[in-house]
Amino acid sequence: MMQKLQIERDAEYLKIKIPETMRFPVRVYYGSNHSENIIGSHYLEFSEKGWQTFKDPEPGARLYFKAFSDSDTFIGAERRLPLEHLYNCRDLGGYSTADGHLTKWGLVFRSDALHQLDSEEQKYIERLEIKRIIDFRSPQEIAKDPNQPISMSETVNFNPHADVAQQASTQSVSKKDEEKIAQLEEMVRTEAGKEQLRKNRNVMIEQMKQLVLGENAVKAYQQFFSTLVEDDAAPLIFHCQGGKDRTGWAAAIYLGALGVSKEQIYQDYLLTDKMNAPRNAKRMAIYKKYTDNEDVLAFLASLQLTKKDYLDGAYQAVEKNYGTMKEYLTLGLGVKESQLERLHKLYLY
């Protein structure tokens, strides 16, 4: 059986968790090819269980690691890509399914926008052999922050028209934002205005529901799913601006369709809060230059956070209108059984 091998980064060092079932000495093979059928000639040897630290053997390359026990094969990689100008680019491999499979590493990446990549980071992503980039942003967002080009890849744009998510993910404060802050400050001058703003903190929950039910969102996620099962679509990256809500629901669709548990889908969704924390802190520091009103700042912070309640909103819309994720896929998005079977064949070990 294929099992996840846990890999984490600490600056120029990597950490690996040696499974309890391994015999010593343990050989862990590594290489830049993500295929489970490839065993590289390079390996590391360990003589203890648990977390072990070692210097990255190939800095600048994305490595995949593989080890064997008597009954299982372990495969893994870093979850987050170690790129300074991408806060939230993550590999969706290594999630277990209800029927004992594991999502493949190196094929599907969720991300924030690629507009700030430097030349070395562009080369890093190009070495992943990305074939398709799926951009969930609006034309206005794309015009403002166009992605850096990634050679040998094709970009497609599926816009779910998520206005609140678009507002939440923008990375700079514009004149329009300054005006909005001024309007919010005016609003909270009255108790009624303060109460309304507190209620408005739930606006992201409603936005997530619309990502399930909205006509434009349904069309965008239909196109997303169809792309996943096309010939030669992967490796692929899908992203919005901050890689939070539009991308978060796309990841939930992908993982849910593969049979990954809701618990793991929530874990993946909530990782965004950790990944985006440095970006959000910068943005809030800018906001604080324009206002010190706690109610206004709390509202603005709520738009940037990744909270369980937000994903709850999407799942509530699924359950109320369709029943299950499977029924949402088939009835809401029109996914065929043959497409689900193909998805499993392409993206599960």
N, C-alpha and C positions, 0 to 999 in steps of 0.2 A: 504494500500500500504506500502511496505517496503521502509524505508528511511535510509540514512546514519546518524549515530550519531558520531559527531566529537570528537575524543579523542587525546590528545597530552601529551607528557611527559616533565617534567622539573625536572631533577634529581630524587629525591625520591617522587616527587609529580606528580599527573596527573591532567589534565585540561579537562573539558567536556563542550561542548556548548549546553546549554539547549534550545531546539527549541522554537520558538515563539508560536507555536500552543498548547503547553502543559498547562494543568490546574495545579494549585498549591494546595498542595505541590506535587512535582514531585518525584515519586519513580523510581530510576534507578537500575535495577537488574544487578548483575554481577556474573560471574563464569568462570571457565577454560574450559568449554565445549562450542565449537563454534556453535553447532547446534541451528538453529533458533527456534526449537521446545522445547528447554530446558529453563525453567525459574528457576533460582536458588532461594534459600531461602534468600540469602544475598542481601541487597539493601542499597542504599544511598538515602537520601531525600534532595531535594533542594527546596528553596522557591523563587528563583530569576531566571530570564531569562539570556541568554548570557553565557559568559565563566565563569565557576566556578572551583576553585582549591581545591583539597583534597589530603590527603596523600594516597599513594598507599596502598590499604587494604591488598594486598597479594604480598609483594616483592618477586621476584624470580619466579613468575608465570605469564603466559600470560593470561590476563583477557579479556573477551568479555562482552560488556555492552548492555543492552536492556531497552527500555522505550516505553510507550504507550500513544498515544493521542486518541481522540474520533474516528479518521478515519485512523490513520497510526501507524505502528510499526517502531520504530527506533532501529537500531542495529549498533554497531561499536566497534573498537579496535584501538590500536596504529598502525600507518602505519609501522614504523620502529621497528624492534625487538631491545630492549635495550641491545645489546651485545657489549662489548668493542672491541672484536677481529673480529667482522663483521661490516664493515662500512656501508654496503649497502644491508642488508637483510630486505626485505619489504613484507608485506602481500598485495596481489592484490585484496582484498575484498573492498567493499564500492564504486565501480565505477558504475554509473548509465548507463542504456542502452536506446536506442531510443524508445523501446517499454515499458518503465516504470519499468523494473526490476532493480535489484542491484546485482553486483557480490558478491558471498559468501565470508565471512571472514573465515580464518583458514584452507583453503584448498590448496591454491597455493601461494607459496612464491618465489620471485626472490631474488637472492643473489650474493655476491662475494664468492670466494672459501672458503672452510671450514677448511683450513689447520692449522690455528692459534688458533683454539678454545681451551680454557682451559677446565678442567674437569667439572666445574660448568656450563659452556656454553654448553658443550655436553649434560649434563643432562637437561638443559633448552630445547634444541631442541628435545631431546628424549621425553619430556613431551608433545610435540606437536603431537606425534604419527605419525611422518613422515614415510611413507611407501616407497616412491621412491625418489631418488636423481638423477637428470638429470644433467650430467656434460658435458658442451660444450667445454671443453679444449682439447688441443692436448695431445698425449701421452707424449711428452717432458715436458709440463707444469705439468701434473699429476705426472710424475716421480720426478720432482723437488719439488713440493709442494703437496704431497698427502693429501687428506682430512682426518681429524680426523674421526674415526669410529663413526657412529650413530647406536646404536643397534636397531634391528627390522626393519631396512630399507635396501632396495636394491639399488645399484648404477648402472646406465647405462650411457654409454659414446656415445654421438652423436657429432662428430667433424666436424664443417662446414669448416675447413681449412682456418680460417681467420688469415692470417699471420700478417697483420698490427695490428689487434686487439690484437693478442697475444703479439706483441712487445710493444704495448701501455700499456698493463695491468700488465706487470711484475712488481713486487714490490721491487726488489733489483737491484743494478747495478753490472753487472758481468764484467769480463775481456772483453767479447765480446762488451758490452755496451761502455766501455772505448775506445775500438778501433773504434767503430762507432762514438763516439763524436770527436775523433781525425780526422776521415775522414770528418765529417761535418765541422770541423774548417778549414780543408784544402780546402774544397769546397767553403767556403765563402770568400776566399782570393781574388777572382775575382768578378767583378760586375755580370758577367753572372752566376756564381755559386750562388751568393746571390739571384738573380732573380729566379733561378731554385728552390732553397730551399723555397722561398716564395710560389711558385706554389705548391710545395710538401706539403704545409700545408693542401691542399685539399685532401690529400691521404685518409683520413678517409671517405670522401664522396664517393669515389670510392669503398672503402671497404664495406660500407653499401649497395651499389648497388650490389656488389658481394654476399652479404648475401641473396639477393633476387634471383639472377640469376645464381650463381655458382652451378655447378653440385653437388659438395660435400655439399654445403649449403642446396640445395633443399632436398637432401637425409636426412640430419640431421634434418631439420624442419618437414619433413614428419614423421620421427620417433618420434619426439617430439609430434606432434599432435596425432599420433596414441596412444602414451602412455597416453596422457591426458584422452582419452575416454576408456581406458582399465578398467576392473573391479578392484576395490580396488587399484587404482593407487594413490589416494589422501588420506590424505594430502601429498603434494609433494613439493620439493624444486628444482628449476632449476637455474643453475649458470654457469659462466665461471670463469675467474680469478678475474677481478675487478667488474663484474656484470654490465658492461657498454654497449658494442655494440652487442656481440653475444646474451647475455641475454636480452638486450634492444629490439632487434628485435623479440626474442621469446615472450616477454611480449606484444609487439604490435600485434603479430599474435593471441595470446590468447585473449587479450581484444577486438581486432577487430572482431574476429570470434564470440564473444558474443554480438556484437552490441554496444560496448562502442564507444563514439564519438572520432574522431581524436583529438579534442582539449584535451580531458582527457588523451589520449594515449601520446600526446606530454608532458603534465604536468608530467605524470609518468616517461617518459624517462628523462626529464630534472631534475627531483629530484636527479638523480645520481650525478650531478655536486655538489649539496649541500652535499650529503652524503659522497662523496669521497674526498671532499676538504681537510680534514686533511691528508689523505693518499697521495694525490697529492703534498701537501706542503712538506711532508717529502721527497718524491722522487725528487722534484725539488731542495731541499736543497742539496741532494747528487750530483745531476748533476752540481750544481754550484761549487762544489769542483774541478770539472774537466774542467770547462770552464766558462768564463765570457762573451762570445760572445753573444750579444743580439739576433742575427738572429738564432743561433743554439738553444738557450734556448727557443725562441718563437716556433720553430719547434717542439722541444721535448714536450713543454707544449701543443701544438695543438693535440698531440697524446693522451693525457690524458683527455682532456676536453670532456664534453658531450654537444654538440652544436645542436641547431635547424637545422642547415645546414646538419648535419650528417643524422638525421632522414629524412629530406627532400630528401636526396639522395636515400634512400630506397623507399620512397613513389613515387618518380619520376620514379624509375625502375618498380614499380608495375603498375603505370598509363600508362607508355609508352608501356609496354609489355603485360599487361592484362586488364587494364581499371580500375577495382575496386579491393578492398581487397577481396571481395567475389569471384571474378573471379580468383584472384591470388591463393586463397585457393583451389578452385575447379579445375582449369586448371593447375596451377603451382605445387601445392602440392598434387593434386589428392584426396582432401578431398571430401567424399561423403556427400550427403544431410542428410543421416541417422546419420553420425558422428557429423554433426553440431547440429542436433536436440538433440543428446545425450549430447553433450557438454553443451548446454543450460540447459538441465534437471539436469545435475550434478552440475553446477557451478553458477546458478542464483537462487535468491530468487523469 
